[in-house]
């Protein structure tokens, strides 16, 4: 007869099938059970609360966008460092994909100021307090 061939006893042993956390909640010896504060919470402050909040990952949209913003900032810093290194080595600046990152020369700045100043002046325009 082989003793290992089959299960010798059927059912749950040690009362595992009869265990309920609700019974622990009502028990006088609740503190003797590991995990009683999470599985059998008692008290008003624990009602409708997520007691295992610390074990869950943060997948909120705000957290995802913050992570994405951090990655984008790191990417921009790496590109700027790469460009500065290539300039220092004499290869010239790397070509930027974003036109807003390209610095303007003095002529472009003066032309932009001149164009803006020309558009602001209107005939008959008066300042504050100079009459109607």
C-alpha positions, 0 to 999 in steps of 0.5 A: 500500500502506497501512502503517498499515492492519494490524499489520506484525509479529505476536507480542511484540516485545522478548521481552515474551512470554518475561519471567517474574518468577521468572527475575528472582528467580534473576537475578544482576542482579535490582536492575536491574529496577524493582519487583523487591522487590515482584514478585520478593522474595527472602529469608525475611522476605518469604515469605507477607507482604503486601508491598503493604500500603501501597497497600490501603485499610483496610476492617477492621470496627474501622476502619469503626467508628472512622470511624463513631464519629468522624462521630457525635461530629462530628455531636453537636458540631455539634448542641451548637454549633447549640443554643448559638448559638441560645440566645446569639441568644435563640431558645432551645435547639433541641429535642434528639432524645435525651432523655439530652441534655436537662439536668435541673432542680434539682427533677428531681435532688432527686426522683431522689435521694429515690427512690433513697434510699427504695429502699436502706433495708431493715429489719434491714440492717446495715453491715460489721463491726456484727455478724451 
